[in-house]
Amino acid sequence: MTEPKIPDFLDKPSGCIHINHIVSGPAMRLYNCFLAWTFDDIPLVDEVHRFTVPRKIVEEYMHTRNDAAIKGWLRELGDASVEWNNLGGLGHGKGSMPNWGYYKFIQEPELVGSFVTFTMARTLRGFIADSTMFARINLLIERRFKKTKYALPLYELGLDYRDNKDKVSGKGCTPWLSVDQLRKYLGVADKYPEFKLLNRAILQNALKEIQAEADITMTMEKKTDKRVVTHVRFLIEDDPTHMSAREKIRRTMATLPGMGDKNQIEILKFAQAMHNAFGVSLPRARKIARLYIGHEPKLREVMEKIQHDKLAGKVKKKLGAYAAAVLEKENPVVAIQESEPNK
């Protein structure tokens, strides 16, 4: 039997990043582990759904077999409510997505034999499944954050906005956040009343840890009124020294002209075709479809190859997962970038 493998990446919906981070760092990492493992199984329809994660995955991801610790983090996620925010208002609440909502992280967590099971609020599931804006979280990097729990939410915020370019510097940038917004986002709304205390106790330490461990760097800018800091934002740059070769290709793809402005009708059409033909989950199919806009013949070619593999008996795992992996690997944007060094 094939051992379950911890996912390396999580395409995390922006709304899940803009929550208030009131639980501990380990509990937040566990929540990301749950999202990464179950994301393709989140149903789009209104139904009761229980999610199952192998306990081995949880233990390896959290680097512990301590039963009491795992139960403690599950209690945290089961007790704490998540406040779904729209920081900066840059489109993260468009369409069916809320500008604000209040839900439990997970519900009814249980340890059942060699599995961890839980449910998720129907409304929250719907928002996650219907999301169209994502940040790719490197789960291997986030597991390095151990000095402060605040490096994780700042890192995710940076990833969410690193392709939102500042017109002057050309760097990625978050929107300007009031100091109160930032405190709430970090889960310290009732602490550090003066910005200098917040900066000294949390922000500088978190930024240093991101600088040392992450695949991006973040620099803070401030706005003041009568010498009092009222707003901050963060400038974001890629740090290739902490990127794998595969991730460098992904980043090159993400920064190609037009990658952030694709035709939504075409995306939905291509995604529906992948879903209907092979059962690729719609959230994942929408992300893949962006890579094939303007390359419909290539999409047909790859889908025909997948169908041929299916008929030839070469598909040994779930067809949807196999098809998604092939579509991601064979997409024309990767082919273009991989051919560049040979020119």
N, C-alpha and C positions, 0 to 999 in steps of 0.2 A: 504494500500500500504506500502511495506517495505521501511523504511528510508534508504537512501544511507549511507554506512559506510566508513569512512576514512580508507584506507589501513594502516596497521601497519608497513609493510615492503615494500621496493622497491629493486628488484634485478636489480641493475643499471649496464648497460654495461660499461666495463672499459673505453672505449673511451669517454663516457659521463662524466667520472670522471676527465679525463686528459685534460679537456678544460681549457681555461683561464677564471678566475672568475672575470670578469670586472663589473658585475652588483651587485646590493646591496644584502645583506643577505636575506631579505624577498623575493626578486625576484627569487633568487636561490632556496629557499624553495618552492616557488610556482611552479617553473619548475619541481622539484622533485614530487610535488603533481600531476602535469599533467602527468608525465611519469608513476607514479604508477597507476593512474586511467585508462590510455589509453594503457598501454604496450601490453596487450593481443589483442588489436584491431589494432595494427600497421600492415598494410598489407605487405606481402612479394612480391606482384606483383606491377608493375609500373602503378599506377592509382592515380587519385586525390581522396583524402580522407579527410573529415572534422571531427575533433575530438570534442566530446561534453563531458563536465564535469559539473555535477550539481553545481549550484552556492552555494548551501548549503554546499557542500563539501569544496569549496574554502573558504567560510566564517569561517567554523568551523576549518579548518586546519590552516588558517592564524590568527585565533582568532580576527576577526574583521568583522563588517558589513559596514565599512566605504567605500562607493562607490568610493570616490575620490582616496583612497589608492589603492584599487584593480585596478582601471583604470591606476593608475600610474605604478604599477608593470607590468601590461600587456603592457603598452607602452615601459617600459624598455626591456622586453623580445622581443617585436616586433621590436624595433630599434636596439638592440645590436646584434652583430655577434659573433658566437661561433667559436673559433679556436680549432679544433679537433687535439689533440697532441698525441704523443707516448712517454711519459716520460720514460726514462731509456731503452727503446727498448726491454722490456722483453716479446716479443711475442704479444703485444697489437695491432700490425699492420699487423699481418700475414693474409694470404689468401686474401679475398676480402676486408679486412679492410684497410683503408688508414693509412699511417704514419702521414699524415697531411691533413687537409681540413678546409674550411672557409665557414660557413653557418649562417643563422639566427636561433636564438633559436626557435621561432615560427613565423608564418606568419598570417596576417589578423585576429587578435584576435577580438572577438565581444562579447558583452553581449546581449543575446537573451532571453528575459523573465527570466525564472529561471535557465538558463544555460549559461556557458561560452563556446564559440566555437573558434576553431583556426585550421589552417592547419600547416603542417610541410614539410620542403623541401624534395622532393622525394628522393634525394641522401642520406640525413641524415636519413630519415626513413629506407631506405634500410640497412644502416650501423647498425642501432639499431636493426632491426629485424634479421639480419644475425649474430649478435654478439654471440660468444661462451664463452666469459670471462665476469664474473659478480662479483660484490661485493654486499652483502646483506646489505642494508642501513636500520637501525632502524629509521623509521620516527618519532616515539614517542620521541626518544632521540634527534634527530637533532632539534626538535622544542624547546628544552631547551636552545639552544645556542642563547643568547641574548646580551652578553657583547661585543662580537666582531664578525664581519662577517667572519673572517678568520678561526675561529674554524671549520666551516662547511667544507670547502675544505680540510683542513688538516685531519679532521676526516674521510672523504671519501677516501682520499689517504691512510690513515692507514688501513682502512677496505679492500681496494683493494689489499694490499700487506701483510696482516697479516699472510697469509699462505705461503709466500715466505720466507723460513727459512734461517737465517744466519748460515753458517757452523760452526762457532765458538761458538756463544752464544746460538744457537738453537731458538732464538726469531725471530718473523717476522721482515722483514726489507724492506724498500723501496730501490730502486737503489740510487747510489750517484747522486745527482743533483747539477749542478753548481748553484752558487748563482743567476746568471742571469735567469736560468731556473725556479728557485723557485720564483723569483720576478714575472716573466711572468705568472706562474701558479696561483699565488695569485692575479693577476690583478693589480700589482703595479710596472710594468716594468720601469716606468719613475720616481720612487720615491726611497728614502732611498739608495743613492749610496754606502754608507758604510754598511757592514754587521752588525756592532754593532748597527746601527740605526734601521735596519730591525728587528734584534733580539729583541731589547728593545721595539720597538713600536708595533710589530705584533706577532712574533713567541712566545715569552714567555707568553704573555697574552692568545694566542690561546691554547697553550699547557696546561696552568693552567685550562682553561675552559673545555678542553677535560678530564683532570684528574678529575675534579669535577663532570662532568655530563655524561660522556660517558661510554660505555661498553668495552673500550680499554684504555690503557695508551700508551703514545708515548714519547720516549726519543730521543733527538737530539744528533747526533755525527757530528764532524767537521773534515775537511781536511784543512790544511793550507800550504801556500807557503810563506816563508819569513815572517811569523807571520801574514799573511793576509788570512782570511778564503776564500777558493775558492769553496769548495763543502760541502754539508751537506747530511745526510740521517737520517731516523727516525727508531728506533727500536720499535716494536709494541708487546704488550702483552694483552691478554684478562683480563678484570676486572669483575669477576663474581658478584661483589657486585651490579652492575647495570644491571644484566641480569635476565630475567624471566626464570622460570623453562623450558619453551619450547625452549627458545633461548639457554640455556645451553646444551640441547639435540642436537640442530642443530650444535652447535660448536663442540661437541664431535664427531658428525658424520663427520664434515668437517676435523677433524684431524686424522681420522682413516687411517691406512696405505693403500696407493693405491688410496685414494679418489681423489687425484689430477692428477692421471695418468690413465685415463680410455680409453678403446678402442673406438676410435671415430666412427668406422664403426658400432659397436654394438649400440652405443648411438643414431646414426642417424636412425638405423633400428627400435629400440624401440620407438623413438620419432615419427617416421612416422606412426607406428602402432597406437599410442595413437591419433594422429591427424586424421588418416583415420577413425578410429572406432568411436570416440566421438567428434571430432572437437576441441581437446585441441590445443591451439596455439602452433606453432612449437618452439618459444623461450622458453616457459614454459615447453613444453614436453621434450626438450633437457636437461633441468636442472633436471627434474624428472627422466629421463632415466638413469642418472648417478647412481642413487641409486639402480637400478635393475640389473646392470651389474653383471653377475655371479649368478643371481637369476631369470632366465627366467620362471621356473615353478610358482614362486610367482607372477610374472607379469601376466601370463595367468590367475591365480586364481583371482587376483584382478580385471582384466578386465572382467572376466566372472561375478563377483559379480556386477559390474557396469551395465553390460548388463541386468542382472536379475532385478536390481532395476529399470532400464528404462522400461522394459516390465511390471513390476508390478505397474507402475505409481507412484513410490516413488520420482522421480526426478521432483522437483517443480520449479527449476531455469534452466538456460542454461545448457545443457548437458555437454558442454566443461568445464565450471567452476566447475560443480559437480564432473565430472570425475577427474579433476586435484586435487581437494581437497581430494578425496578418495585415489588417487594414492600417494599423499604426506603423508597422514596419515597412510596408510597401508604398506608403504615400509619396506622392511626387515631390513634395517639399524636402523630405529627407534625402531623396535620390539626388536632387539638385545640389544640396549642401555637401553630401558625401563625395560628389564628383569634383568639387572645387579644388582640393589639394592636388589633383592630378593634372590640372590645367597647365 
